[in-house]
Amino acid sequence: MVSVVRIKEVKGNVVLRKEDFESLIGEMESLMETIEILSDKDLMEQIRESEKDIREGNTFVIKSEEDLNNLFLE
């Protein structure tokens, strides 16, 4: 998260440090991804179902590739 961004005006243009600009771009990209996820009704339903499964203890411990294969191939 960006806490302080130093901005100055030079001849009618806004100027900021490259590091601050890159940080702001990163924050904007993160916000856009969050909006995309929250706007996807199907994905949000899957997330809610997964959270319910976790609360109810419906989880699997995967310790090996075989465990992973059994989870998806059963």
PDB file of N, H, CA, C and O in Angstrom:
ATOM      1  N   MET A   1       0.842  -1.180   0.000  1.00  0.00           N
ATOM      2  CA  MET A   1       0.000   0.000   0.000  1.00  0.00           C
ATOM      3  C   MET A   1       0.884   1.239   0.000  1.00  0.00           C
ATOM      4  O   MET A   1       1.912   1.279   0.677  1.00  0.00           O
ATOM      5  N   VAL A   2       0.492   2.219  -0.739  1.00  0.00           N
ATOM      6  H   VAL A   2      -0.343   2.187  -1.289  1.00  0.00           H
ATOM      7  CA  VAL A   2       1.233   3.467  -0.807  1.00  0.00           C
ATOM      8  C   VAL A   2       0.815   4.342   0.363  1.00  0.00           C
ATOM      9  O   VAL A   2      -0.370   4.612   0.559  1.00  0.00           O
ATOM     10  N   SER A   3       1.802   4.784   1.141  1.00  0.00           N
ATOM     11  H   SER A   3       2.765   4.564   0.982  1.00  0.00           H
ATOM     12  CA  SER A   3       1.440   5.613   2.283  1.00  0.00           C
ATOM     13  C   SER A   3       1.687   7.094   2.004  1.00  0.00           C
ATOM     14  O   SER A   3       0.878   7.937   2.391  1.00  0.00           O
ATOM     15  N   VAL A   4       2.795   7.420   1.337  1.00  0.00           N
ATOM     16  H   VAL A   4       3.453   6.736   1.022  1.00  0.00           H
ATOM     17  CA  VAL A   4       3.099   8.811   1.020  1.00  0.00           C
ATOM     18  C   VAL A   4       3.607   8.876  -0.407  1.00  0.00           C
ATOM     19  O   VAL A   4       4.534   8.157  -0.780  1.00  0.00           O
ATOM     20  N   VAL A   5       2.995   9.741  -1.201  1.00  0.00           N
ATOM     21  H   VAL A   5       2.242  10.325  -0.898  1.00  0.00           H
ATOM     22  CA  VAL A   5       3.447   9.969  -2.572  1.00  0.00           C
ATOM     23  C   VAL A   5       3.754  11.451  -2.690  1.00  0.00           C
ATOM     24  O   VAL A   5       2.906  12.303  -2.425  1.00  0.00           O
ATOM     25  N   ARG A   6       4.967  11.738  -3.086  1.00  0.00           N
ATOM     26  H   ARG A   6       5.656  11.046  -3.302  1.00  0.00           H
ATOM     27  CA  ARG A   6       5.366  13.130  -3.259  1.00  0.00           C
ATOM     28  C   ARG A   6       5.071  13.545  -4.688  1.00  0.00           C
ATOM     29  O   ARG A   6       5.581  12.958  -5.642  1.00  0.00           O
ATOM     30  N   ILE A   7       4.251  14.555  -4.816  1.00  0.00           N
ATOM     31  H   ILE A   7       3.837  15.032  -4.042  1.00  0.00           H
ATOM     32  CA  ILE A   7       3.863  15.059  -6.133  1.00  0.00           C
ATOM     33  C   ILE A   7       4.204  16.545  -6.188  1.00  0.00           C
ATOM     34  O   ILE A   7       3.981  17.287  -5.232  1.00  0.00           O
ATOM     35  N   LYS A   8       4.741  16.954  -7.310  1.00  0.00           N
ATOM     36  H   LYS A   8       4.922  16.351  -8.087  1.00  0.00           H
ATOM     37  CA  LYS A   8       4.981  18.384  -7.498  1.00  0.00           C
ATOM     38  C   LYS A   8       4.535  18.759  -8.904  1.00  0.00           C
ATOM     39  O   LYS A   8       4.445  17.915  -9.796  1.00  0.00           O
ATOM     40  N   GLU A   9       4.267  20.010  -9.072  1.00  0.00           N
ATOM     41  H   GLU A   9       4.340  20.696  -8.348  1.00  0.00           H
ATOM     42  CA  GLU A   9       3.846  20.516 -10.377  1.00  0.00           C
ATOM     43  C   GLU A   9       5.002  21.265 -11.024  1.00  0.00           C
ATOM     44  O   GLU A   9       5.633  22.125 -10.411  1.00  0.00           O
ATOM     45  N   VAL A  10       5.260  20.916 -12.271  1.00  0.00           N
ATOM     46  H   VAL A  10       4.747  20.217 -12.770  1.00  0.00           H
ATOM     47  CA  VAL A  10       6.317  21.583 -13.032  1.00  0.00           C
ATOM     48  C   VAL A  10       5.722  22.002 -14.364  1.00  0.00           C
ATOM     49  O   VAL A  10       5.381  21.159 -15.194  1.00  0.00           O
ATOM     50  N   LYS A  11       5.599  23.304 -14.564  1.00  0.00           N
ATOM     51  H   LYS A  11       5.877  23.989 -13.890  1.00  0.00           H
ATOM     52  CA  LYS A  11       5.070  23.856 -15.815  1.00  0.00           C
ATOM     53  C   LYS A  11       3.725  23.223 -16.200  1.00  0.00           C
ATOM     54  O   LYS A  11       3.503  22.867 -17.357  1.00  0.00           O
ATOM     55  N   GLY A  12       2.851  23.093 -15.227  1.00  0.00           N
ATOM     56  H   GLY A  12       3.032  23.382 -14.287  1.00  0.00           H
ATOM     57  CA  GLY A  12       1.510  22.569 -15.499  1.00  0.00           C
ATOM     58  C   GLY A  12       1.426  21.057 -15.544  1.00  0.00           C
ATOM     59  O   GLY A  12       0.339  20.520 -15.761  1.00  0.00           O
ATOM     60  N   ASN A  13       2.527  20.349 -15.347  1.00  0.00           N
ATOM     61  H   ASN A  13       3.409  20.785 -15.170  1.00  0.00           H
ATOM     62  CA  ASN A  13       2.533  18.889 -15.343  1.00  0.00           C
ATOM     63  C   ASN A  13       2.749  18.379 -13.923  1.00  0.00           C
ATOM     64  O   ASN A  13       3.441  19.004 -13.120  1.00  0.00           O
ATOM     65  N   VAL A  14       2.154  17.251 -13.637  1.00  0.00           N
ATOM     66  H   VAL A  14       1.592  16.743 -14.289  1.00  0.00           H
ATOM     67  CA  VAL A  14       2.341  16.614 -12.338  1.00  0.00           C
ATOM     68  C   VAL A  14       3.543  15.691 -12.445  1.00  0.00           C
ATOM     69  O   VAL A  14       3.639  14.887 -13.372  1.00  0.00           O
ATOM     70  N   VAL A  15       4.454  15.809 -11.495  1.00  0.00           N
ATOM     71  H   VAL A  15       4.376  16.462 -10.741  1.00  0.00           H
ATOM     72  CA  VAL A  15       5.678  15.015 -11.501  1.00  0.00           C
ATOM     73  C   VAL A  15       5.759  14.243 -10.192  1.00  0.00           C
ATOM     74  O   VAL A  15       5.528  14.796  -9.117  1.00  0.00           O
ATOM     75  N   LEU A  16       6.094  12.942 -10.294  1.00  0.00           N
ATOM     76  H   LEU A  16       6.282  12.492 -11.167  1.00  0.00           H
ATOM     77  CA  LEU A  16       6.340  12.153  -9.111  1.00  0.00           C
ATOM     78  C   LEU A  16       7.477  11.180  -9.371  1.00  0.00           C
ATOM     79  O   LEU A  16       7.824  10.903 -10.520  1.00  0.00           O
ATOM     80  N   ARG A  17       8.048  10.669  -8.301  1.00  0.00           N
ATOM     81  H   ARG A  17       7.766  10.893  -7.368  1.00  0.00           H
ATOM     82  CA  ARG A  17       9.174   9.755  -8.434  1.00  0.00           C
ATOM     83  C   ARG A  17       8.735   8.479  -9.146  1.00  0.00           C
ATOM     84  O   ARG A  17       7.587   8.053  -9.026  1.00  0.00           O
ATOM     85  N   LYS A  18       9.659   7.877  -9.885  1.00  0.00           N
ATOM     86  H   LYS A  18      10.593   8.224  -9.982  1.00  0.00           H
ATOM     87  CA  LYS A  18       9.381   6.646 -10.619  1.00  0.00           C
ATOM     88  C   LYS A  18       8.891   5.548  -9.672  1.00  0.00           C
ATOM     89  O   LYS A  18       7.949   4.825  -9.997  1.00  0.00           O
ATOM     90  N   GLU A  19       9.521   5.421  -8.515  1.00  0.00           N
ATOM     91  H   GLU A  19      10.286   6.008  -8.251  1.00  0.00           H
ATOM     92  CA  GLU A  19       9.134   4.391  -7.551  1.00  0.00           C
ATOM     93  C   GLU A  19       7.691   4.589  -7.083  1.00  0.00           C
ATOM     94  O   GLU A  19       6.938   3.626  -6.936  1.00  0.00           O
ATOM     95  N   ASP A  20       7.320   5.841  -6.852  1.00  0.00           N
ATOM     96  H   ASP A  20       7.931   6.623  -6.972  1.00  0.00           H
ATOM     97  CA  ASP A  20       5.947   6.132  -6.431  1.00  0.00           C
ATOM     98  C   ASP A  20       4.963   5.806  -7.549  1.00  0.00           C
ATOM     99  O   ASP A  20       3.897   5.243  -7.300  1.00  0.00           O
ATOM    100  N   PHE A  21       5.318   6.158  -8.772  1.00  0.00           N
ATOM    101  H   PHE A  21       6.184   6.616  -8.975  1.00  0.00           H
ATOM    102  CA  PHE A  21       4.454   5.868  -9.919  1.00  0.00           C
ATOM    103  C   PHE A  21       4.259   4.368 -10.074  1.00  0.00           C
ATOM    104  O   PHE A  21       3.136   3.899 -10.260  1.00  0.00           O
ATOM    105  N   GLU A  22       5.358   3.612  -9.998  1.00  0.00           N
ATOM    106  H   GLU A  22       6.270   3.993  -9.847  1.00  0.00           H
ATOM    107  CA  GLU A  22       5.258   2.158 -10.131  1.00  0.00           C
ATOM    108  C   GLU A  22       4.419   1.552  -9.015  1.00  0.00           C
ATOM    109  O   GLU A  22       3.659   0.611  -9.241  1.00  0.00           O
ATOM    110  N   SER A  23       4.560   2.092  -7.816  1.00  0.00           N
ATOM    111  H   SER A  23       5.177   2.857  -7.632  1.00  0.00           H
ATOM    112  CA  SER A  23       3.769   1.615  -6.684  1.00  0.00           C
ATOM    113  C   SER A  23       2.282   1.901  -6.902  1.00  0.00           C
ATOM    114  O   SER A  23       1.437   1.051  -6.624  1.00  0.00           O
ATOM    115  N   LEU A  24       1.967   3.093  -7.395  1.00  0.00           N
ATOM    116  H   LEU A  24       2.653   3.784  -7.621  1.00  0.00           H
ATOM    117  CA  LEU A  24       0.572   3.442  -7.686  1.00  0.00           C
ATOM    118  C   LEU A  24      -0.013   2.533  -8.763  1.00  0.00           C
ATOM    119  O   LEU A  24      -1.163   2.109  -8.660  1.00  0.00           O
ATOM    120  N   ILE A  25       0.779   2.233  -9.801  1.00  0.00           N
ATOM    121  H   ILE A  25       1.714   2.578  -9.885  1.00  0.00           H
ATOM    122  CA  ILE A  25       0.317   1.334 -10.858  1.00  0.00           C
ATOM    123  C   ILE A  25       0.029  -0.044 -10.267  1.00  0.00           C
ATOM    124  O   ILE A  25      -0.984  -0.660 -10.596  1.00  0.00           O
ATOM    125  N   GLY A  26       0.911  -0.525  -9.403  1.00  0.00           N
ATOM    126  H   GLY A  26       1.734  -0.024  -9.137  1.00  0.00           H
ATOM    127  CA  GLY A  26       0.694  -1.821  -8.751  1.00  0.00           C
ATOM    128  C   GLY A  26      -0.585  -1.835  -7.932  1.00  0.00           C
ATOM    129  O   GLY A  26      -1.339  -2.808  -7.966  1.00  0.00           O
ATOM    130  N   GLU A  27      -0.829  -0.769  -7.204  1.00  0.00           N
ATOM    131  H   GLU A  27      -0.217   0.021  -7.177  1.00  0.00           H
ATOM    132  CA  GLU A  27      -2.058  -0.674  -6.404  1.00  0.00           C
ATOM    133  C   GLU A  27      -3.301  -0.672  -7.293  1.00  0.00           C
ATOM    134  O   GLU A  27      -4.296  -1.326  -6.980  1.00  0.00           O
ATOM    135  N   MET A  28      -3.239   0.065  -8.397  1.00  0.00           N
ATOM    136  H   MET A  28      -2.431   0.596  -8.651  1.00  0.00           H
ATOM    137  CA  MET A  28      -4.375   0.121  -9.327  1.00  0.00           C
ATOM    138  C   MET A  28      -4.640  -1.247  -9.951  1.00  0.00           C
ATOM    139  O   MET A  28      -5.794  -1.655 -10.080  1.00  0.00           O
ATOM    140  N   GLU A  29      -3.574  -1.959 -10.340  1.00  0.00           N
ATOM    141  H   GLU A  29      -2.637  -1.627 -10.235  1.00  0.00           H
ATOM    142  CA  GLU A  29      -3.742  -3.291 -10.910  1.00  0.00           C
ATOM    143  C   GLU A  29      -4.393  -4.226  -9.894  1.00  0.00           C
ATOM    144  O   GLU A  29      -5.275  -5.013 -10.239  1.00  0.00           O
ATOM    145  N   SER A  30      -3.959  -4.137  -8.655  1.00  0.00           N
ATOM    146  H   SER A  30      -3.243  -3.498  -8.374  1.00  0.00           H
ATOM    147  CA  SER A  30      -4.531  -4.967  -7.596  1.00  0.00           C
ATOM    148  C   SER A  30      -6.011  -4.652  -7.392  1.00  0.00           C
ATOM    149  O   SER A  30      -6.829  -5.561  -7.247  1.00  0.00           O
ATOM    150  N   LEU A  31      -6.352  -3.373  -7.382  1.00  0.00           N
ATOM    151  H   LEU A  31      -5.689  -2.635  -7.500  1.00  0.00           H
ATOM    152  CA  LEU A  31      -7.759  -2.975  -7.235  1.00  0.00           C
ATOM    153  C   LEU A  31      -8.612  -3.470  -8.404  1.00  0.00           C
ATOM    154  O   LEU A  31      -9.742  -3.916  -8.208  1.00  0.00           O
ATOM    155  N   MET A  32      -8.068  -3.390  -9.616  1.00  0.00           N
ATOM    156  H   MET A  32      -7.149  -3.028  -9.776  1.00  0.00           H
ATOM    157  CA  MET A  32      -8.809  -3.858 -10.790  1.00  0.00           C
ATOM    158  C   MET A  32      -9.053  -5.364 -10.713  1.00  0.00           C
ATOM    159  O   MET A  32     -10.141  -5.833 -11.049  1.00  0.00           O
ATOM    160  N   GLU A  33      -8.044  -6.129 -10.270  1.00  0.00           N
ATOM    161  H   GLU A  33      -7.160  -5.749  -9.997  1.00  0.00           H
ATOM    162  CA  GLU A  33      -8.221  -7.565 -10.111  1.00  0.00           C
ATOM    163  C   GLU A  33      -9.289  -7.871  -9.068  1.00  0.00           C
ATOM    164  O   GLU A  33     -10.109  -8.770  -9.255  1.00  0.00           O
ATOM    165  N   THR A  34      -9.274  -7.122  -7.973  1.00  0.00           N
ATOM    166  H   THR A  34      -8.608  -6.392  -7.821  1.00  0.00           H
ATOM    167  CA  THR A  34     -10.273  -7.319  -6.927  1.00  0.00           C
ATOM    168  C   THR A  34     -11.672  -7.043  -7.458  1.00  0.00           C
ATOM    169  O   THR A  34     -12.603  -7.799  -7.178  1.00  0.00           O
ATOM    170  N   ILE A  35     -11.824  -5.983  -8.210  1.00  0.00           N
ATOM    171  H   ILE A  35     -11.068  -5.369  -8.437  1.00  0.00           H
ATOM    172  CA  ILE A  35     -13.126  -5.645  -8.793  1.00  0.00           C
ATOM    173  C   ILE A  35     -13.588  -6.741  -9.749  1.00  0.00           C
ATOM    174  O   ILE A  35     -14.763  -7.108  -9.755  1.00  0.00           O
ATOM    175  N   GLU A  36     -12.662  -7.267 -10.561  1.00  0.00           N
ATOM    176  H   GLU A  36     -11.707  -6.970 -10.556  1.00  0.00           H
ATOM    177  CA  GLU A  36     -13.014  -8.338 -11.488  1.00  0.00           C
ATOM    178  C   GLU A  36     -13.508  -9.574 -10.744  1.00  0.00           C
ATOM    179  O   GLU A  36     -14.503 -10.184 -11.138  1.00  0.00           O
ATOM    180  N   ILE A  37     -12.816  -9.942  -9.673  1.00  0.00           N
ATOM    181  H   ILE A  37     -12.009  -9.447  -9.353  1.00  0.00           H
ATOM    182  CA  ILE A  37     -13.220 -11.111  -8.885  1.00  0.00           C
ATOM    183  C   ILE A  37     -14.578 -10.872  -8.247  1.00  0.00           C
ATOM    184  O   ILE A  37     -15.460 -11.727  -8.329  1.00  0.00           O
ATOM    185  N   LEU A  38     -14.755  -9.724  -7.615  1.00  0.00           N
ATOM    186  H   LEU A  38     -14.038  -9.030  -7.549  1.00  0.00           H
ATOM    187  CA  LEU A  38     -16.022  -9.431  -6.938  1.00  0.00           C
ATOM    188  C   LEU A  38     -17.186  -9.316  -7.916  1.00  0.00           C
ATOM    189  O   LEU A  38     -18.339  -9.498  -7.524  1.00  0.00           O
ATOM    190  N   SER A  39     -16.905  -9.019  -9.175  1.00  0.00           N
ATOM    191  H   SER A  39     -15.969  -8.871  -9.493  1.00  0.00           H
ATOM    192  CA  SER A  39     -17.952  -8.880 -10.187  1.00  0.00           C
ATOM    193  C   SER A  39     -18.336 -10.209 -10.828  1.00  0.00           C
ATOM    194  O   SER A  39     -19.349 -10.290 -11.523  1.00  0.00           O
ATOM    195  N   ASP A  40     -17.547 -11.241 -10.603  1.00  0.00           N
ATOM    196  H   ASP A  40     -16.724 -11.176 -10.039  1.00  0.00           H
ATOM    197  CA  ASP A  40     -17.794 -12.552 -11.202  1.00  0.00           C
ATOM    198  C   ASP A  40     -18.670 -13.371 -10.252  1.00  0.00           C
ATOM    199  O   ASP A  40     -18.178 -13.917  -9.264  1.00  0.00           O
ATOM    200  N   LYS A  41     -19.965 -13.453 -10.553  1.00  0.00           N
ATOM    201  H   LYS A  41     -20.364 -13.009 -11.355  1.00  0.00           H
ATOM    202  CA  LYS A  41     -20.914 -14.119  -9.657  1.00  0.00           C
ATOM    203  C   LYS A  41     -20.574 -15.589  -9.450  1.00  0.00           C
ATOM    204  O   LYS A  41     -20.660 -16.092  -8.329  1.00  0.00           O
ATOM    205  N   ASP A  42     -20.189 -16.280 -10.516  1.00  0.00           N
ATOM    206  H   ASP A  42     -20.119 -15.872 -11.426  1.00  0.00           H
ATOM    207  CA  ASP A  42     -19.856 -17.699 -10.395  1.00  0.00           C
ATOM    208  C   ASP A  42     -18.625 -17.905  -9.508  1.00  0.00           C
ATOM    209  O   ASP A  42     -18.616 -18.785  -8.647  1.00  0.00           O
ATOM    210  N   LEU A  43     -17.610 -17.109  -9.718  1.00  0.00           N
ATOM    211  H   LEU A  43     -17.618 -16.394 -10.418  1.00  0.00           H
ATOM    212  CA  LEU A  43     -16.400 -17.227  -8.914  1.00  0.00           C
ATOM    213  C   LEU A  43     -16.677 -16.917  -7.452  1.00  0.00           C
ATOM    214  O   LEU A  43     -16.174 -17.605  -6.565  1.00  0.00           O
ATOM    215  N   MET A  44     -17.473 -15.888  -7.196  1.00  0.00           N
ATOM    216  H   MET A  44     -17.882 -15.329  -7.917  1.00  0.00           H
ATOM    217  CA  MET A  44     -17.801 -15.538  -5.814  1.00  0.00           C
ATOM    218  C   MET A  44     -18.590 -16.660  -5.141  1.00  0.00           C
ATOM    219  O   MET A  44     -18.398 -16.920  -3.953  1.00  0.00           O
ATOM    220  N   GLU A  45     -19.468 -17.322  -5.878  1.00  0.00           N
ATOM    221  H   GLU A  45     -19.624 -17.111  -6.843  1.00  0.00           H
ATOM    222  CA  GLU A  45     -20.211 -18.458  -5.320  1.00  0.00           C
ATOM    223  C   GLU A  45     -19.251 -19.598  -4.984  1.00  0.00           C
ATOM    224  O   GLU A  45     -19.394 -20.237  -3.941  1.00  0.00           O
ATOM    225  N   GLN A  46     -18.274 -19.860  -5.856  1.00  0.00           N
ATOM    226  H   GLN A  46     -18.158 -19.341  -6.703  1.00  0.00           H
ATOM    227  CA  GLN A  46     -17.277 -20.896  -5.575  1.00  0.00           C
ATOM    228  C   GLN A  46     -16.469 -20.551  -4.327  1.00  0.00           C
ATOM    229  O   GLN A  46     -16.173 -21.422  -3.509  1.00  0.00           O
ATOM    230  N   ILE A  47     -16.118 -19.285  -4.187  1.00  0.00           N
ATOM    231  H   ILE A  47     -16.358 -18.577  -4.851  1.00  0.00           H
ATOM    232  CA  ILE A  47     -15.362 -18.854  -3.008  1.00  0.00           C
ATOM    233  C   ILE A  47     -16.195 -19.046  -1.746  1.00  0.00           C
ATOM    234  O   ILE A  47     -15.690 -19.544  -0.740  1.00  0.00           O
ATOM    235  N   ARG A  48     -17.470 -18.654  -1.793  1.00  0.00           N
ATOM    236  H   ARG A  48     -17.880 -18.250  -2.611  1.00  0.00           H
ATOM    237  CA  ARG A  48     -18.343 -18.834  -0.628  1.00  0.00           C
ATOM    238  C   ARG A  48     -18.484 -20.314  -0.271  1.00  0.00           C
ATOM    239  O   ARG A  48     -18.447 -20.675   0.906  1.00  0.00           O
ATOM    240  N   GLU A  49     -18.644 -21.171  -1.284  1.00  0.00           N
ATOM    241  H   GLU A  49     -18.674 -20.877  -2.239  1.00  0.00           H
ATOM    242  CA  GLU A  49     -18.762 -22.610  -1.037  1.00  0.00           C
ATOM    243  C   GLU A  49     -17.478 -23.163  -0.437  1.00  0.00           C
ATOM    244  O   GLU A  49     -17.521 -24.010   0.456  1.00  0.00           O
ATOM    245  N   SER A  50     -16.332 -22.688  -0.924  1.00  0.00           N
ATOM    246  H   SER A  50     -16.296 -22.000  -1.650  1.00  0.00           H
ATOM    247  CA  SER A  50     -15.047 -23.140  -0.386  1.00  0.00           C
ATOM    248  C   SER A  50     -14.878 -22.697   1.064  1.00  0.00           C
ATOM    249  O   SER A  50     -14.404 -23.470   1.897  1.00  0.00           O
ATOM    250  N   GLU A  51     -15.259 -21.474   1.367  1.00  0.00           N
ATOM    251  H   GLU A  51     -15.644 -20.847   0.691  1.00  0.00           H
ATOM    252  CA  GLU A  51     -15.166 -20.988   2.745  1.00  0.00           C
ATOM    253  C   GLU A  51     -16.060 -21.807   3.659  1.00  0.00           C
ATOM    254  O   GLU A  51     -15.676 -22.103   4.790  1.00  0.00           O
ATOM    255  N   LYS A  52     -17.243 -22.178   3.192  1.00  0.00           N
ATOM    256  H   LYS A  52     -17.555 -21.937   2.272  1.00  0.00           H
ATOM    257  CA  LYS A  52     -18.158 -23.024   3.976  1.00  0.00           C
ATOM    258  C   LYS A  52     -17.537 -24.394   4.203  1.00  0.00           C
ATOM    259  O   LYS A  52     -17.590 -24.918   5.315  1.00  0.00           O
ATOM    260  N   ASP A  53     -16.950 -24.979   3.165  1.00  0.00           N
ATOM    261  H   ASP A  53     -16.907 -24.552   2.261  1.00  0.00           H
ATOM    262  CA  ASP A  53     -16.295 -26.285   3.306  1.00  0.00           C
ATOM    263  C   ASP A  53     -15.189 -26.220   4.351  1.00  0.00           C
ATOM    264  O   ASP A  53     -15.049 -27.133   5.165  1.00  0.00           O
ATOM    265  N   ILE A  54     -14.408 -25.155   4.333  1.00  0.00           N
ATOM    266  H   ILE A  54     -14.522 -24.414   3.671  1.00  0.00           H
ATOM    267  CA  ILE A  54     -13.324 -25.006   5.305  1.00  0.00           C
ATOM    268  C   ILE A  54     -13.886 -24.909   6.715  1.00  0.00           C
ATOM    269  O   ILE A  54     -13.384 -25.563   7.628  1.00  0.00           O
ATOM    270  N   ARG A  55     -14.938 -24.088   6.903  1.00  0.00           N
ATOM    271  H   ARG A  55     -15.346 -23.556   6.161  1.00  0.00           H
ATOM    272  CA  ARG A  55     -15.556 -23.948   8.226  1.00  0.00           C
ATOM    273  C   ARG A  55     -16.080 -25.277   8.730  1.00  0.00           C
ATOM    274  O   ARG A  55     -15.989 -25.576   9.921  1.00  0.00           O
ATOM    275  N   GLU A  56     -16.632 -26.083   7.819  1.00  0.00           N
ATOM    276  H   GLU A  56     -16.705 -25.840   6.852  1.00  0.00           H
ATOM    277  CA  GLU A  56     -17.233 -27.368   8.199  1.00  0.00           C
ATOM    278  C   GLU A  56     -16.216 -28.506   8.248  1.00  0.00           C
ATOM    279  O   GLU A  56     -16.568 -29.644   8.559  1.00  0.00           O
ATOM    280  N   GLY A  57     -14.970 -28.204   7.944  1.00  0.00           N
ATOM    281  H   GLY A  57     -14.684 -27.280   7.691  1.00  0.00           H
ATOM    282  CA  GLY A  57     -13.927 -29.220   8.017  1.00  0.00           C
ATOM    283  C   GLY A  57     -13.868 -30.150   6.817  1.00  0.00           C
ATOM    284  O   GLY A  57     -13.222 -31.196   6.879  1.00  0.00           O
ATOM    285  N   ASN A  58     -14.525 -29.790   5.738  1.00  0.00           N
ATOM    286  H   ASN A  58     -15.050 -28.940   5.688  1.00  0.00           H
ATOM    287  CA  ASN A  58     -14.508 -30.605   4.525  1.00  0.00           C
ATOM    288  C   ASN A  58     -13.267 -30.271   3.700  1.00  0.00           C
ATOM    289  O   ASN A  58     -13.357 -29.659   2.635  1.00  0.00           O
ATOM    290  N   THR A  59     -12.112 -30.683   4.210  1.00  0.00           N
ATOM    291  H   THR A  59     -12.039 -31.180   5.075  1.00  0.00           H
ATOM    292  CA  THR A  59     -10.846 -30.395   3.549  1.00  0.00           C
ATOM    293  C   THR A  59     -10.045 -31.688   3.398  1.00  0.00           C
ATOM    294  O   THR A  59     -10.366 -32.705   4.013  1.00  0.00           O
ATOM    295  N   PHE A  60      -9.015 -31.636   2.586  1.00  0.00           N
ATOM    296  H   PHE A  60      -8.754 -30.810   2.086  1.00  0.00           H
ATOM    297  CA  PHE A  60      -8.146 -32.785   2.356  1.00  0.00           C
ATOM    298  C   PHE A  60      -6.707 -32.366   2.618  1.00  0.00           C
ATOM    299  O   PHE A  60      -6.310 -31.242   2.310  1.00  0.00           O
ATOM    300  N   VAL A  61      -5.937 -33.275   3.187  1.00  0.00           N
ATOM    301  H   VAL A  61      -6.260 -34.188   3.437  1.00  0.00           H
ATOM    302  CA  VAL A  61      -4.508 -33.051   3.365  1.00  0.00           C
ATOM    303  C   VAL A  61      -3.811 -33.707   2.175  1.00  0.00           C
ATOM    304  O   VAL A  61      -3.969 -34.903   1.928  1.00  0.00           O
ATOM    305  N   ILE A  62      -3.052 -32.919   1.456  1.00  0.00           N
ATOM    306  H   ILE A  62      -2.924 -31.947   1.656  1.00  0.00           H
ATOM    307  CA  ILE A  62      -2.347 -33.425   0.284  1.00  0.00           C
ATOM    308  C   ILE A  62      -0.856 -33.436   0.619  1.00  0.00           C
ATOM    309  O   ILE A  62      -0.230 -32.386   0.758  1.00  0.00           O
ATOM    310  N   LYS A  63      -0.301 -34.643   0.746  1.00  0.00           N
ATOM    311  H   LYS A  63      -0.810 -35.496   0.633  1.00  0.00           H
ATOM    312  CA  LYS A  63       1.106 -34.789   1.093  1.00  0.00           C
ATOM    313  C   LYS A  63       1.948 -35.299  -0.059  1.00  0.00           C
ATOM    314  O   LYS A  63       3.178 -35.267  -0.002  1.00  0.00           O
ATOM    315  N   SER A  64       1.286 -35.770  -1.105  1.00  0.00           N
ATOM    316  H   SER A  64       0.287 -35.796  -1.151  1.00  0.00           H
ATOM    317  CA  SER A  64       2.049 -36.339  -2.213  1.00  0.00           C
ATOM    318  C   SER A  64       1.302 -36.117  -3.526  1.00  0.00           C
ATOM    319  O   SER A  64       0.138 -35.716  -3.538  1.00  0.00           O
ATOM    320  N   GLU A  65       1.984 -36.382  -4.605  1.00  0.00           N
ATOM    321  H   GLU A  65       2.930 -36.708  -4.595  1.00  0.00           H
ATOM    322  CA  GLU A  65       1.361 -36.287  -5.923  1.00  0.00           C
ATOM    323  C   GLU A  65       0.232 -37.304  -6.043  1.00  0.00           C
ATOM    324  O   GLU A  65      -0.786 -37.045  -6.685  1.00  0.00           O
ATOM    325  N   GLU A  66       0.424 -38.458  -5.421  1.00  0.00           N
ATOM    326  H   GLU A  66       1.251 -38.668  -4.899  1.00  0.00           H
ATOM    327  CA  GLU A  66      -0.617 -39.492  -5.448  1.00  0.00           C
ATOM    328  C   GLU A  66      -1.892 -38.998  -4.760  1.00  0.00           C
ATOM    329  O   GLU A  66      -2.996 -39.230  -5.254  1.00  0.00           O
ATOM    330  N   ASP A  67      -1.740 -38.317  -3.617  1.00  0.00           N
ATOM    331  H   ASP A  67      -0.844 -38.129  -3.215  1.00  0.00           H
ATOM    332  CA  ASP A  67      -2.907 -37.741  -2.926  1.00  0.00           C
ATOM    333  C   ASP A  67      -3.641 -36.764  -3.836  1.00  0.00           C
ATOM    334  O   ASP A  67      -4.871 -36.753  -3.890  1.00  0.00           O
ATOM    335  N   LEU A  68      -2.881 -35.955  -4.541  1.00  0.00           N
ATOM    336  H   LEU A  68      -1.882 -35.964  -4.497  1.00  0.00           H
ATOM    337  CA  LEU A  68      -3.476 -34.979  -5.452  1.00  0.00           C
ATOM    338  C   LEU A  68      -4.212 -35.676  -6.593  1.00  0.00           C
ATOM    339  O   LEU A  68      -5.331 -35.303  -6.942  1.00  0.00           O
ATOM    340  N   ASN A  69      -3.576 -36.684  -7.163  1.00  0.00           N
ATOM    341  H   ASN A  69      -2.667 -36.988  -6.879  1.00  0.00           H
ATOM    342  CA  ASN A  69      -4.223 -37.439  -8.254  1.00  0.00           C
ATOM    343  C   ASN A  69      -5.500 -38.116  -7.769  1.00  0.00           C
ATOM    344  O   ASN A  69      -6.505 -38.121  -8.480  1.00  0.00           O
ATOM    345  N   ASN A  70      -5.470 -38.684  -6.576  1.00  0.00           N
ATOM    346  H   ASN A  70      -4.653 -38.679  -5.999  1.00  0.00           H
ATOM    347  CA  ASN A  70      -6.668 -39.347  -6.040  1.00  0.00           C
ATOM    348  C   ASN A  70      -7.800 -38.366  -5.823  1.00  0.00           C
ATOM    349  O   ASN A  70      -8.969 -38.710  -5.995  1.00  0.00           O
ATOM    350  N   LEU A  71      -7.462 -37.158  -5.449  1.00  0.00           N
ATOM    351  H   LEU A  71      -6.512 -36.878  -5.308  1.00  0.00           H
ATOM    352  CA  LEU A  71      -8.490 -36.142  -5.212  1.00  0.00           C
ATOM    353  C   LEU A  71      -9.246 -35.826  -6.491  1.00  0.00           C
ATOM    354  O   LEU A  71     -10.465 -35.661  -6.461  1.00  0.00           O
ATOM    355  N   PHE A  72      -8.540 -35.739  -7.620  1.00  0.00           N
ATOM    356  H   PHE A  72      -7.550 -35.874  -7.644  1.00  0.00           H
ATOM    357  CA  PHE A  72      -9.163 -35.325  -8.878  1.00  0.00           C
ATOM    358  C   PHE A  72      -9.592 -36.485  -9.764  1.00  0.00           C
ATOM    359  O   PHE A  72     -10.400 -36.300 -10.673  1.00  0.00           O
ATOM    360  N   LEU A  73      -9.066 -37.670  -9.515  1.00  0.00           N
ATOM    361  H   LEU A  73      -8.408 -37.821  -8.777  1.00  0.00           H
ATOM    362  CA  LEU A  73      -9.384 -38.802 -10.388  1.00  0.00           C
ATOM    363  C   LEU A  73     -10.435 -39.719  -9.802  1.00  0.00           C
ATOM    364  O   LEU A  73     -10.862 -40.663 -10.468  1.00  0.00           O
ATOM    365  N   GLU A  74     -10.862 -39.473  -8.586  1.00  0.00           N
ATOM    366  H   GLU A  74     -10.515 -38.707  -8.045  1.00  0.00           H
ATOM    367  CA  GLU A  74     -11.901 -40.312  -7.966  1.00  0.00           C
ATOM    368  C   GLU A  74     -13.269 -39.921  -8.447  1.00  0.00           C
ATOM    369  O   GLU A  74     -14.263 -40.517  -8.033  1.00  0.00           O
TER     370      GLU A  74
END
